[in-house]
Amino acid sequence: MRVRLEERAGFVIVRPDGPRLDLSSTAAFRHTISLAAAESPRAVIVDLGEVAEIDSAGLGALMAALRCIRRYGGSMTVCGLQPAVREIVDLTRVHRILSIRGTLDEALAQEAVPARCH
């Protein structure tokens, strides 16, 4: 899995290119999150629009990402959940912990303070 890191309108966007966020792909995801957090962002958006499946390792990677970003004083929003991913997130009640928006545009609009990357 390739994970893209980009900046848009001052926000750091992390985009795994799918199709699965699982044990075999979480290393690349965690590495990219570490890079994003090291930039001292205040707002990171994880766009899972291309991820069709997620397992417990993928959920663990999302939770680790949230902890990492919060440790740097930032916030994380997840968007673009496909139906199967949304179902797992809801069943595991991870939606109670993560900030989730339907689309990237909604995530960008809900974030009040954009990130600054150096």
N, C-alpha and C positions, 0 to 999 in steps of 0.2 A: 504494500500500500504506500502510495505517495501522499504526503500531507503538505498542503500549500499554506504558506504564511503570507498574509498580505495586510496592507493598511489601506483603509478607505475612510475618508472624512475624519481621520484621526483615530479610528478604531482599529484594533488588532483583530484580524479575522483568521481563524484556523479552519482549514477545509480538508478533511480526509477525503480522498477520492474514491473510497468504497471498493468493493461492495459490502465488505464486512469490517466491523470493528470488533476484533476478537483476539485471542491469545497470540495469533500469528502476526497481528498488525499493531498491537498496542505499543511496541517499542518505538516505532516511528512517531506515533501520536504523542507519546510522553516526551520524546526528545523535542518535538516542535513546540509543545506547551512550555517546556523549560526555556526554550529560546524566547517565546513570547513573554513569559514572566520576567525573564532577565532584562527585558527592555523597560521594566517598570511601568507596565500599562495599568491604567485605572479601569479599563473595560476591555475584556476579551470576549469575542463572539465565536462560538464553535458552531459552524454550519455543517450539519450532518445530512444535508440534502442528497448526497450521493451514497449514503450508507443505508443499505437495505436490511442488514441484519446486525445484531449486537448480542454478545454473550456476557457472562459474568465478568470476564476479563475486561471487556469493553466498558462495562458499567464501572468497574473498579478504576479504569483509566480516567473516566470522566470525573469520578469523585476525587481521585488524586490530583487531577488538573485543577479542580475547584480549590482544594486545599493549598496547592502551590501558588495559585494566583492570589488567593486571600492572604497568604503569608507575605506577599509583596504589597499588600494593601489594595488589591484590585478586586474587580467583580467579574463574573463570568455568566454569560447568557448562552443557552443552547437553542438552535433553531433548525427548521427544516426536517423535523423528524418524519421519516416514512412510517406508514401504518404499523408494520411489524416492530419497528424500533419503539414507536410510541406505546404499543401494547406492553412490551417488556418494561419500559420505564414506568408505566402506570402500575403494572402488576407488582413490581418491586418497590413501589412507592418512592422511587427516586425523584419523581416529579415534585415531591414535597420539599426537596432540598435544593434542586436546581431551578434557576430562572429559565423558563421555556417560552419561546415565542414561535409562532407559525412559520414566519419567513424571515429572511435576512433583513428585508426592509423594515419589518416590524421590530426586529431586534435593534437595528440602528436607530429607529425612532424612539424606542423606549429608554435608551441609554441617555441620561442627561449630561454626563460629563465624558467627552471623548478621551481616549488614551493619547499619550505622547510617547513616541518611540524615539530613541536616540541612535 
